[in-house]
Amino acid sequence: LGPAAGLGLRIDTSAATFGLGLGYAQHGADNTTLSIDQRSFDAVLVAARHLDLGAFAPGLGVRGGAELIWQRFETTGEAPDRLAVTPLVGPVLHLDWAISARWLLGLEAGADIQLYFEQELDEPLVHTAAVPHLSLVLSRYVF
């Protein structure tokens, strides 16, 4: 785990909520034989349906996009840097709380299915991973 930040745009309609998000995250790990530095940038689209319960609005939807992942390894063996683009898709759960007429405090949680492609011995391999995510979101209505 490491620091992460994002910026997004959200449009609420009577039928659904649509969003576009850009994010950055940095992770690292060290032990006696290996050090890893990982940075990732992602772009995601979200579509969700919310229930209007007054100040609270739970919602369920789907998100999809792509993540650019860069990894650097330091080890006694050979480990070249890696750069990969991974598509992602998965369910998302929202819980929004209207803290004033223009501000929302939200929680977004989900699990993305990501595809990782690699080339090994002239044979392409595809790996999948379920990657959980949890975000605290502060939103302001412009109109």
C-alpha positions in Angstrom: 0.0 0.0 0.0 1.1 3.5 -0.6 -0.2 7.0 -1.4 -2.9 7.4 -4.1 -4.9 10.4 -5.5 -7.4 10.9 -8.1 -9.5 13.5 -9.9 -12.9 12.9 -11.5 -15.9 14.3 -13.2 -19.4 13.1 -12.4 -22.8 13.7 -14.0 -25.9 12.8 -12.1 -29.1 12.3 -14.0 -32.5 11.0 -12.9 -31.8 7.7 -14.6 -28.1 7.0 -13.6 -24.8 8.5 -12.5 -21.9 8.6 -14.9 -18.3 9.4 -14.0 -14.8 9.7 -15.4 -11.9 9.3 -13.1 -8.1 9.6 -13.4 -5.9 8.2 -10.7 -2.3 7.8 -9.5 -0.9 5.3 -7.0 2.5 4.5 -5.7 3.5 1.3 -3.9 6.7 -0.2 -2.6 8.0 -3.2 -0.7 11.4 -4.2 0.7 12.9 -7.3 2.1 16.5 -8.6 2.4 16.6 -9.9 -1.3 14.2 -7.7 -3.2 13.0 -4.2 -3.4 10.0 -3.2 -5.5 8.8 0.3 -6.6 5.5 0.3 -8.4 3.6 3.3 -9.9 0.3 3.2 -11.7 -1.9 5.6 -13.5 -5.5 4.7 -14.4 -8.5 6.0 -16.3 -12.0 4.6 -15.5 -15.5 5.2 -16.6 -18.3 4.5 -14.1 -22.1 4.0 -14.6 -24.2 3.5 -11.4 -27.8 3.6 -10.4 -28.5 5.3 -7.0 -31.5 5.1 -4.6 -32.5 8.5 -3.3 -33.0 8.1 0.4 -32.8 11.8 1.3 -29.3 12.7 2.5 -28.0 9.2 1.8 -27.9 7.6 -1.7 -26.6 4.1 -2.0 -25.8 2.9 -5.5 -24.6 -0.1 -7.5 -22.9 0.0 -10.9 -20.0 -1.1 -13.0 -16.7 0.5 -13.9 -14.2 -0.2 -16.6 -11.0 1.3 -17.9 -7.3 0.7 -18.1 -4.3 1.0 -15.8 -0.7 1.8 -16.8 1.6 0.0 -14.4 5.4 0.6 -14.1 7.5 -1.6 -11.8 11.2 -1.4 -10.9 13.0 -4.2 -9.1 16.3 -4.2 -7.2 17.6 -7.6 -6.5 20.8 -9.7 -6.5 19.4 -11.6 -9.6 18.2 -10.2 -12.9 14.9 -8.4 -12.9 14.3 -5.9 -15.7 11.8 -3.0 -15.2 8.3 -3.7 -16.4 5.7 -1.5 -18.1 2.2 -2.8 -18.8 -1.3 -1.6 -19.7 -4.0 -3.6 -18.1 -7.7 -3.4 -19.0 -10.1 -3.6 -16.0 -13.8 -4.1 -15.4 -15.8 -4.8 -12.3 -18.7 -4.0 -10.0 -18.8 -0.9 -7.9 -20.8 0.1 -4.8 -21.3 3.7 -3.9 -22.6 5.3 -0.7 -23.1 9.0 -1.0 -24.0 11.4 1.8 -25.1 15.0 1.1 -23.3 17.0 3.7 -24.7 20.2 2.3 -26.7 21.5 -0.7 -23.6 21.4 -2.9 -21.2 18.9 -1.3 -21.2 15.1 -1.2 -19.0 12.8 0.8 -18.9 9.4 -0.7 -17.4 5.9 -0.3 -16.7 3.8 -3.4 -15.8 0.1 -3.1 -15.5 -2.7 -5.6 -13.3 -5.4 -7.1 -11.8 -5.0 -10.6 -11.0 -7.9 -12.8 -7.7 -7.0 -14.5 -6.0 -8.8 -17.4 -2.2 -9.0 -17.5 -0.5 -10.0 -20.7 3.0 -11.3 -20.9 5.2 -12.9 -23.5 7.2 -16.0 -22.4 9.1 -18.3 -24.6 7.3 -17.1 -27.7 4.0 -18.0 -26.2 1.6 -15.2 -25.0 0.2 -15.7 -21.5 -2.9 -13.9 -20.0 -3.3 -13.7 -16.3 -6.3 -12.4 -14.4 -6.4 -10.8 -11.0 -9.2 -9.5 -8.8 -8.0 -6.2 -7.4 -10.1 -4.7 -4.6 -10.4 -0.9 -4.4 -11.8 1.5 -1.8 -12.0 5.3 -2.2 -13.2 8.1 -0.1 -14.7 10.7 -2.5 -15.5 14.4 -1.9 -17.7 15.9 -4.6 -19.1 19.4 -5.3 -22.0 20.1 -7.5 -21.3 22.9 -9.9 -24.9 23.7 -10.9 
